[in-house]
C-alpha cells in the first residue's frame, strides 16, 4: 500500500504549489489513469497531509520505503532539509529504504541559496548528509 502525502493547505508557500498544479490536496488529485487502474489505485493508495519539518510520531516504524522527490529543498533551508532526511529514517521499519532527490547546484561548490522557497544543495551538503547517516548506523548507496 502507498500513503501519499503533501503539505497542509494552510502552510506557507502553498499558493505557489497549488497555482502550478504541484500540490495534492486529496487522494483524488493523485490518480493518473495512464499509470494505474482506478480499482487498483483505490485499493492501494491513501492520502494524508504532512509537515516535513514535524514528522508525526504516529508514523514511526510504519513504512518499508520512503520516497521524497524534489522536496528537501522546499522545507525552508538546507539545514531543515537535512533534518528531514535524517528524521524520515524514523518512519522506516527495520531494513527499510529511503530515496530522496534534491535540486542540486553545479555552478559552485560554495555559493548557493541556503534558505527560502528553494534551497539549492551543494556537493558539501550531500557529503554532510551522507556522513551523518553513516554515523547513525544507516547504510548509504
C-alpha positions in Angstrom: 0.0 0.0 0.0 1.0 3.6 -0.6 0.5 6.5 1.8 0.9 9.7 -0.3 1.5 12.9 1.5 1.6 16.6 0.7 1.8 19.8 2.7 -1.1 21.1 4.7 -3.3 23.6 2.8 -2.5 26.4 5.3 1.3 26.0 5.2 3.3 28.9 3.9 4.1 28.7 0.3 1.1 26.6 -0.6 -0.2 29.1 -3.2 3.0 28.6 -5.3 2.5 24.9 -5.5 -1.3 25.0 -6.0 -1.1 27.5 -8.8 1.4 25.4 -10.7 -0.5 22.1 -10.2 2.2 20.7 -7.9 0.2 20.3 -4.7 -2.2 17.4 -3.9 -4.9 18.4 -1.6 -6.5 15.0 -1.6 -6.0 11.4 -2.8 -8.2 12.0 -5.9 -5.7 14.6 -7.2 -3.0 11.9 -7.5 -4.9 9.5 -9.7 -3.3 9.1 -13.2 -5.3 6.7 -15.4 -2.3 6.1 -17.7 -0.3 4.7 -14.8 -2.7 2.6 -12.8 -6.3 1.4 -12.9 -8.9 3.2 -10.7 -9.7 0.0 -8.9 -6.1 -0.7 -8.1 -5.4 2.9 -7.1 -8.5 3.0 -4.8 -7.4 -0.3 -3.2 -3.7 0.7 -2.6 -3.4 4.4 -2.2 -4.3 6.5 0.8 -3.5 10.2 1.4 -2.7 12.4 4.4 -1.3 15.9 4.9 2.2 16.1 6.4 4.6 18.7 7.6 8.1 17.6 6.6 9.5 19.8 9.4 7.5 18.0 12.0 7.0 14.3 11.2 4.2 12.8 13.3 5.5 10.2 15.8 2.4 8.1 14.7 4.3 7.3 11.5 7.4 6.0 13.2 8.3 2.4 12.1 5.3 2.1 9.7 6.9 2.0 6.3 9.2 -0.2 4.2 10.0 2.6 1.8 10.1 6.4 1.8 10.4 8.4 -1.3 10.6 12.2 -1.5 11.2 13.7 -4.9 12.4 17.3 -5.1 11.0 18.1 -1.6 14.1 18.5 0.6 14.9 21.8 -0.9 11.5 23.3 -0.3 11.2 23.0 3.5 12.8 26.4 4.3 16.6 25.8 4.3 19.3 23.3 3.5 19.5 22.6 7.3 15.8 21.8 7.6 16.0 19.5 4.5 19.0 17.8 6.1 17.0 17.3 9.3 14.0 15.9 7.3 16.2 13.4 5.6 17.5 12.2 8.9 14.1 12.3 10.6 12.5 10.4 7.8 14.5 7.3 8.7 12.4 7.1 11.9 9.3 6.2 9.9 11.0 3.1 8.3 10.7 -0.4 9.5 13.9 -2.3 10.2 15.5 -3.0 6.8 13.5 -0.2 5.1 14.9 2.1 2.4 14.6 5.8 1.8 15.2 7.6 -1.5 15.4 11.4 -1.7 16.0 13.5 -4.8 17.0 17.1 -4.4 17.7 20.2 -6.6 21.5 20.4 -6.8 23.7 23.3 -7.9 26.6 22.5 -10.2 27.6 26.1 -10.7 29.5 26.5 -7.4 30.9 24.3 -4.6 30.4 27.1 -2.1 27.9 29.7 -3.2 24.2 28.7 -3.1 20.8 29.7 -1.9 20.6 28.2 1.6 17.2 29.5 2.6 13.8 30.3 1.1 11.3 28.6 -1.1 14.0 26.7 -2.9 17.4 26.0 -1.3 19.9 24.6 -3.7 22.0 21.8 -2.3 25.8 21.6 -3.0 28.2 18.7 -3.0 29.2 19.5 0.6 25.6 19.4 1.7 25.2 15.9 0.2 28.5 14.8 1.8 27.4 16.0 5.2 24.1 14.2 4.9 25.9 11.0 3.8 28.3 11.2 6.7 25.5 11.9 9.2 23.5 8.9 8.0 26.6 6.7 8.3 27.4 8.0 11.8 23.9 7.0 12.9 24.4 3.4 11.5 22.5 3.7 8.3 23.8 2.2 5.0 24.1 4.5 2.1 24.3 3.7 -1.6 
